[in-house]
């Protein structure tokens, strides 16, 4: 870049973590360390609304999402009240990115799409371009990279068509945004070289600007490119520069994204403690401000850092928190959809009640009765919706829908099918004909002449008044359920956020049994059914994830136990090794000190063992060592400890002794048990053992001292003729 960018806003300012937005009304650049925007009091409602949206953008960068939403809604109310379309576009674009950061993807797309429509109606090319960028960024963040590229290319086309913008500051800002977004998209596709080219173009275009957030996004993109090319040191330097700028202006959202990238590099450099600390900061900052997608990403990456550092317990714990956060995000979205549907019904109810009141005043009794009847239907639908969405069992959901519909309209048959995208088919989960359950095979979407397939393909409801007559006269080629006698039919798609979930249909043998009002009523209930089905699918997925987590936990626990045993036991004899012996000896000393008893350490070295290895080989020598360990263990009490500390060296700990006589008896017992020869390849082999004994507290106060003194005593026996024992301190 041509030089440091000192201003966090100028001209068309960037108050988002991912977007540039043009705002020429009453902007000013803050100094270092100051908040991005300070609200200016004004009596003009439009100016006040602009100050609210600027305040919302400012606090969003400080990660205060709840406060940001409150300011945005204040601005929305004022812009709506004064029909200020340009202001509404800004608010909807802002809400789009706010909901994206909170993980509410459907609300994010809904607001950004609305912003594009308003911008197109007011023929504002720069706002329309920004709308395309916003939708593209939402899709990019949800992993729909190719779809995101389509929106970025539409933005590119609009920029080229907007000749009135050429050479202006707005043009350079839009062009810079385009190059950054295209660079990020190609990086997401794994096309590093293409991404590098677009970021180079972004750097060149940014020379016309003076914006710190542009610099941060470019530094972040270039750092990712350097990391992928293997230049981690250069990548870290770029990220640290970006972090310094983000901290200087308190850009908390940018800071979280930069921390995530920096932490990954520390993992790749095996700097696990630093990575864990960074991801802990990500989790803390994100949880504090309700940024649950970042919370989930923090837990996931910290789990990888713990796993790489062999801390499997913490790795598993963070992996569970990662899935719990995803579950929370999914649950929040489901609850939000249900709440939105209930609010919609309450609004419709309120509107109809208001209309009823008006009709009462003018004594239009006929219309009043019809509206009251319709209001009762809406109330019944709302109550049915609450019952439906409280269940997670698909069969129970379908049964509740059928029972509630029977109280509202003529129904002789009912079907509920779920769309299976992988198989391109509809799977019937519930079908009833005259109160008798029916079993229907899956319906392929290749059958374009089937009524329910038409509903899925067009995502539209359909009503047929006389199916038999329509087929006979060739008016409609659509067929209905095989083996079902029906004349009047309604079929509706079950959708959420534009995604097909399944279909719902009702039928009757009467002609013209249904009206368009019945279609709308069925669509209203269908909203609740779609939410309930998705909740059920989420529950099944969560059950699957929990089972996978349980299996992974068991595997990790088994691995931990195995690693612990390998680290603390001799691989040949299964006895404690020198490492575990040191720990057991320290415990035994503390026990002896508390209970004021003697502790004996017996250091043993086998006599005449080397000839066995030389004559019969190491394999037979290993078998001999296993047999010796078995014999020595048989001469001890259950509370005593035996460890292998070398090739043919063993150490025994005798605890809770009143005097040295107990150690003497055990030593004699071990010598006696080894007097019996070993049979190796049909030959008798005689072994002996030299034993040195040190007593606590007489011969030493630490484990190392006792082992050393017992070893010295053992060598005295070796020099004296072997196959015997002696105490370190002769009494």
N, C-alpha and C positions, 0 to 999 in steps of 0.2 A: 504494500500500500504506500501511497506517496508520503504519508506522515501520520502522526497520531491523531485520532479523532477525539476531541475533547468534549463535544456536546452530545448529550443524550437525546436531544430533540432539536430539529431545525427544519423549517419549511414543512415538508411532508414527514412527520415524525413517526418513529417506530416505538410504540408502547407495548408491543406484543413480544412474546418469546419467539415468534416465527414469522411475523408479518410486518410489512410497511403499510401505513395507512395515511393518505393525504388529509391533513387538517390545516387549513390556513387561518381558521378563526381563532384569533387571540392566543397564539402559541408564543412561548418564549423559552430560551435555553437556560437551564439551571447551571450553577457553578458546581465544581467538584464537591461530592459528598452531600449535596442538597437533594431533597426529593425532586422527582422529575416534574411534577406539576403541583402548583399551589392554587387552590380554588380562589377565584376572584368574585367577590360579591357583586351582584347585578340585579337590577329590577326588571330587566328585559327577560321574559321567560325563555326565549330561544338562546340568548347568551348564557343564561343560567343552566340550560340543558347541556350546552357545549361544555361548560365548566364541570358538570356532573360526569360526562363521559370521559373528560380528560382525567378527572380524579379517579374514576374507575380503572382506567388504564395504568395510572401511576401505582395504585395499591396492588394491582394484579402483579406487576413486576416485583413487588415486595412480598409476593406469595400470599397476600391476604385475600383469598378467593371469595369468601363470604361477603366481606365488605365491598369488594369490587362488584359483585352481583347486585348488592343493594344500591350502589351509585348508578349502575347501568339501568336498573328498573326505574329509578327516579327520572333519568334522562328520557327513557322510553315513554313514560307517562306525559311529559311535557311535549315531546315531539309529536306524539299521537294527538294530543289535545289541539295542537296548532297545525296539524297536517303538514309537518315539515319532513318531506320525503328524504332529502339528503341526510338529515340527521338520523332518520330511521334506518337507512342503509348502514350508517356507521355503527349504530347500536347493535343491529343484528349481526354484523361482522364480528363485533367485539364479543357478543354472547356466543357466537360460534366457536371462537378460540377458547373462551372461558370454559364452556362445557367440555371441550376437547381435553383441556388440562385436567378436568375433574373426572374424565373417563366416561362422560355421558355422550356417546358418539352419535346416537340418533338425534338428540336435541341439537348437537353441534351442526350436523348436516341440515337439519330442518331450518335453523336460523340462517345459515350461509346461503342455502338455496333461495330462501325468501329475500335475502339481500340482493341476489343476482336478479330476481324477477323485478324488484323495485327499481334497480339501476337500469335495467333494459327499458322499463316503462318511461323513466324520466330521461332516457337517451343520454346517459352520462357514461362515456367510454371508460374514464379512469376508474369509476366505481365498479363498473361491470368487470373490468380487468381484475380489480382487487377481489371481486367475488369469485372469479374463476381460480385465482391463486388460493383463496381461503379454502374452497372445496377441495382443491388439489392437495393442500397441506393436510387436511383432515384425512383424506384417503391415503396419503403417504404414511401418516402416523398409524393408520390401522392396517398397514401392510398391503394395500391395494395399489401397488406402485404403477402398474400399467394404466389403470384407470386415472390415477393422479396425473400421469404424463399427458393424457388426453386433455385434461383441463388446463395444464400449463401451456400446451400447444394452442388451445383456444385463446389463452391470454396473449400469447405471442402474435397470433393472427390479428387480434384486436389492437395491439400496440402498433403494428405496421399499418393498420387501416386508419388509426387516429392521427391523421396528418397535422391536426391542429396542435398536437402535443409535441411535435418534433422539435428538439433543441431546448425544450423547457426543462426546468428542474424536476417537474413531475415526471417527464419522460425518462430522465436518467434514474429517478428513484424506481419507477416501474420496471425499467430495463435491468437495473441491479437486482431487484427482487426476482425477476424471471430467471436470470443466470444463476442466482443462489439456489432457487427451488429446483431448477433442472440439474444442477450439480448434485444436490442432495438426493434427487430421484435416481440418478445414474449410480451414485455410491450405493444406494439401497439395492440396486439391481446387480451389484458386484462389478460394474463397469468403471473401474477406478480411473482409467485414462480419460474416458469421456467426462467423468466428474471433474477431473483436474482441469480440463480445457474450459469448462463452464465457470469454475471458480476463478480461473485466470481472467476470463472476460468480466466476471463480477468485480474483481480487483480494479480492473481498468475503468469500468463504469463508475465505481465508487469514488474515484478521484474527483468527481464533480460534486461529491456530497461531503458532509461533515457530520457523520452520525456514528456514535459509539456502538450501537446495537448492530449496525451493518458490519462493522469491523469484527465484532465478537462472532457473528455467524460465519463470516468468511474464515476467520482463524480456526473456528471449530471444524469447518469442512476441510480445510487444508491439513489440519492435524490428523483427521481420520485418514486422509489420503496418504500422508507420510507414514502413519502407523501400518497401513496395509502394504506399503512398499518396503516395510522393514526398518524404517528410520524412526525408531521409537524415541530416541533422545530429542530429535527435532520436533516430533509430535508433542512431547511433553512441554518443550519450551513454548510452543504456540498456545497450548492449552493454558499454561501458567500465565502467559500474557493476557489471554482472554479472561481468565479468572480474576486477575488483578483489576482489569477494567470493570468487570461485573461487580466486584466488591466495592470499587470506588464509588459507583453510582447506585449501590444497593439493589442490583438487578438479580433478585433471588431466584427467579425462574431460570434465567440463563445460567446462574451459578450451579443449580441442581443438575442441569443437562451437562455442563462442563465437568462437574465432579464425576458423573457416571462414566464419561469417556476416559478421564484421567485414572480412575480406579481400575478400569479394564487393562490399561497399559501397565500399571503396577503389578497386576496379576501376571501378565505376560513376562514381566521382568523378575518374577519370583519374589517380589516385595509384598508379601501377603499381609503383614501387620499394617503397612501403610494403606493398602487397598481396603482392608477391613475398617480402618478408621474413616476413610473417605465415604464408604458406603453407609457407615453408621450415621455420618453427618447428613447424607441424602435422606435416609429413613426418618431421622429426627425432624429435619426441616420440612419434609413432605407431609408427615403425619400431622405436624403442628398446623398445617394450612389446608388439610383435606385433599392433597394432591395424590390420590390413591394409585394412579398408574405409575407415578414415580416411586411411591412406597413399594409397590410390587417389584419394580425393577431393582430397587436398592436391595431388597431381601434376596432376590434371585442372584444378583452378582456377589453379594456377601457370602451366600451359600457356596458359590463356586470358589471364592477365596478361602473359606474355611476348609473346603474339601481338598483344595490343592495343598494346604498346609497340614493335611492329615488330621484335622480336628473334625472327625466325622460326627460327633455329637452335635456341635454347633451348626455344622453344615445341614444336618437333617432338620434341626429346629428352624433354621431360616428357610429351608425349602418348604416346610409346613406353613410358615408365616406367609410365604409367597403365594401359595395356593389359597390360604385363608383370605388374603387381600383380594385375589381375583374373584373369590366367591362373594366377598363384600361388594365389589364393583358390580358384579352380575346381579346381586340381590337388589342393590340400590337402583339399577336400571329397571328391573322388573317392578319394584315398588313405585317408581316414578311413572312407568307406563300405566300401571293400574290407577294411580292417583289422577293422572291426566284424564283417563277415561271416565272416572267417577266425577271429576270436575265438569267434564263436557256434559254429562247427563244432568248434573245439578244446574248448569247454565240453561240447558234446554228446558228443564222443568220450570225454572224461574221465568224464562221467556213466555212459556205457555201459560203459566199462572197469571203473568201480567196481562197477557192477551185476554184471558178469561175475565179478569177484573174489568177491562175496557168494554168487553162485550156485554157484561152485566149492566154497565152504566147506560148503554144504548139499547138494551133489551133485545139483543139478537140471540134469542134463546137457542135456536137450532145450532148456530155456530158454537155457542157456549158449551152445549152438551157434547158436541163432537170433540172440542178441545179438552174438556174434562176427561172424556174417555181416552183420548190420546195421552193425557197426563198420567192417567192410571196405568197405561201400558208402559210408559217410561219409568214410572216408579217400580213397576213389577220387574222391568229389565234391570234396573239398578240393583234391586234386591237379589235377583238371580245372578247378576255379575259378581256380587260379593260372595255368594255361596260357591259359585264356580271356581273363582280364583283362590278360594281357601283350601282347595283340594289339590293333591299332587298325583292322584291316580287317574290315568287317562280314561279307564272304563267308568269310574265314578263321575268324572267330568261330563262324559257323554250322556250318562243316565240323567244327571241333573239338568242338562240342557234340554233333553227330550221332555222331561216332566214339566219344566217351566214353560216350554213352548206350547205344550198341549193345553195349558190354561189360557193361552193368548190367541190361538188360531186353530184351524182345522188341520189335523195331522193324522195320517194313517201309516206313514212310513218315515223313517229318519235314518240318515247315515252321517258318519264322521270319518274322514280319511286323513292320514298324515302324509305329507310329501317327503319322499326319500330321494334326495338329490343324486346320490351316488348311483342308485339303480334307475333313475329317471322313471319313477312310478309312484302311484298313490296306493298306500297300504291302508285298507279299511280296518279301523280299530273297533268300530261299533256300528251295527246295522240292525234295525228293527223294522219288521213288517207286520202290522196289525198285532202289536205287542208280543210278537214272536221273534226271538233273536235269529239273525241270518248270518251265514258265513259266506263271504265273497272273496274271490281271488284278487291278488294285486292287479291294478289297472295301469297298463303301460301308457306313457305319454305319447307314444307313436300313434295311438288310436285317436286321431284328431277328430273323428266323428262322434266321439263320446261327449256327452254334455259336460261332465265334470272335467274332462281334459280341456275342453274349450274354456271353462272357467279358470283353470290354472294358466293356460297359455295367454289368455287376454287379461287375467287378473281383474275380471269384471263379474258382477252378479248377473244372473239370467233368470227370467220368469217365463214359463210357457203355460198358456191357459188350457190347451188341449193337445197333449203330446201325440195321441193316436191320430187325430185329424191332421196334425202338421206333418207327420211321417207319411200318412196315406196320400196326402195331396202334394207332397214334395215341397211344402213351404219351408220346412226345416229338416236337414239331414241328421240332426243330432239324436243319438240314442241315449237311453237312460240305463239304470241298473238291470242286469240280466235276471230274468225270472220274476221281476217286480211289475205288478199291474198298477200303472199310474197314468193319470191324465194331466192334473195340475202339478207343476214342479217349480221349486225355487232352488237354485244352486248358488252358493256364494263362496268366494275365496277367503281364506283365513290368512291375513298378512300382518306383518309388523315391520314398520320402517321400510316398506317396499319389498320385503323378503317374504316369499310364499311359505306358509307353514303347513297348509292343508286345505281341505274343502269341507263344507257342511251343506247338507241338502235335506229338504222335506218334500213330501208329495202326498197327493190325495187322489182318490178315484173320481172325485167330482170335477166337473168342468168349471173353469174360472173361480177356483176356490180361493185364490190369493190376489191381493192388490199390490200396488207399488208401496203402499204404506207398510204392508207385511214384509216386503223386501228390505225396506229401511230398518224395520224392527229386527229382522234376522241379522242384518249387518251390524246393528248395535250390539246384539248378544255375541256375534262373531268376534268382536274386538276382545271381549273378556275370554272367550274360548281360546283365541290365539295366545293371549298372555298366559292362561293356565297351562296350555300345551308346552309353551316354551319354559315355564317354570318347572314342569315335570321333566322336560329334557335336561334342564340345568341340574336338577336333583339327581337324575341318573348319571350325568357326567361327574357330579361331585362324589357320588358313591363310588364310581369307578376310580376317580383320583384318590379317594381315601383308601381304597383297597390297594392301589398301587403304592401309596405312601406307606401303608402298613407292611406290605411285602418288602419295600425298600428298607424300612426301619429294621425289620427282622434280619435282612441280609447284612446291613451295617453293623448290627449288634453281634451277629455271628462273626463277622470279619474282625470286629474289635476284640472279641474274646480270643479269636485265633491269633491275632497280632500280639495281644498281651501275653498269651502262653508262649509263643515263639520267642518273645523278647526276654522272658523270665525263666525258661526251662531249657534244660539240655536236650538237644534234638535226638540223641541216641538213647539215653536211659530214661528220659522223661522226668528226671530229678531237677530240683531248683538249680539254677546256674549261679555263677559268682555274683551277678547283679542282684538277684533275688535273695541270695544268702546274706548279703550286706544289710538288706532291709530287715530280714527275719532276725538277724543277730542283734541289730539295734533294738528291735522290739523286745527280744529276750532279755537284753541288758536292763531295759527300763522295767520289765516285769520283775526281774531278780532284785532290782533296787527297791521297788515298792514292797515286795513280799519278804525282803531280807533273806533270800535263799541263795544257794550257790548255783552257778551256771558253768558247765564244763564244755570246752571246745576241743574236739578230738580231730587232729589233722592226720590223715592216713595216706600212705603211699604204698602201692602194691610192690612186693618183692618178686623178682624173677618173672616179671610180665613181659619184658622186652623180647626174650627168646620166643615167646608165643607168637608175637607179631612177625619176627624174623623167620620162623620156621613155617608157620601156617598162613601167614598173610594177614592184612588188616581186617578183612571181613570176619575171620574167625576170632581175631583179637577183639573186635567190637562185640561179638557174641559173648566172649568171655567177660567183658566189662559189664554187660547187661546182667549176666548171671551173678557176678560179684555184687553189683548194686542190690540185686534181689536178696542175696544172702545177708548182707549187712542190714538191710531194711528189716529183715525178719528177726534180727537180734535186738531191735529197738522197740521202745514203747510207741504207742500211737501218737503221743504228744511230742516225741522227739523229732528232730529234723535231720535229714541227710541230703547233702548237695554234692554234685560233681563240679570241681573247680579247675580241673586240668585233665591231661590225657589219662593217667591212672591214679589221680589224686582225688580224695573224697574228704569232706568235712562233716562231722556230726555235732549237733547241738543237743546237750542234755540239760533240761531245765528242771527247776523246782527240787533241787537236791539239798539234803541236810548236811552232807559231808562228802569228802572225796572218795569214800568207799564205793559209792554208787558208780562213779566214773571208772574206777578200777574194775568192777564186776563187768560193766559193759565192754570195756576194752578186751578183757579176757574172753568174753563170750564171742566177740567179733573174730579174734585170733583163732578160736576153736572152730568156728563155723567155716573158716577158710582153710582149715587143715585138710578137709576132705578134698581130694584131687578133682580136677575138672577132666571130663572126657572130651577130647577134641580129635575128630577124625579117627576115632578108635584108639587113641593113645591117652594114657594118664598124664596129666600135667599138674605139678604141684606148685601152688602159689603161697606166698606168705604176705604179711602186712606189717609195716612199721608205723606205730601210732605215737604221736606226741600230744600231751594233754596240758591245756592251760585252763586255770580256774578264775572265774570272776567272783569277787573283786580282787583276789590275792595277786593274780598275775597280770592285771591290766584293767584300765577303766574304760577303754574304747574297743570297738570291734576290730579295727586294724591291729591294735596292740595285741589282743588275744590271739588273732590268727597268726601274727608273726611269731609270737612266743611258742604257740603250739607247733608251728613249723620248725622252729629251732630244736624243740624237744624231739621231734620226729627224726631229725638228722642225727641227733646223738645216738638214737637206736640204730640207725643205718650204719653208723661208724662202729657201733659196738657189736655188730653181728646180725642185725636185721631180725624180723619176725618177733617183735616184742613191743612193749610200751613203756613210757616213762612220763613223769610229770615235769613241767617246766621248773617248778620250785620243788626240790626234793625235801620232804618233811619227815 
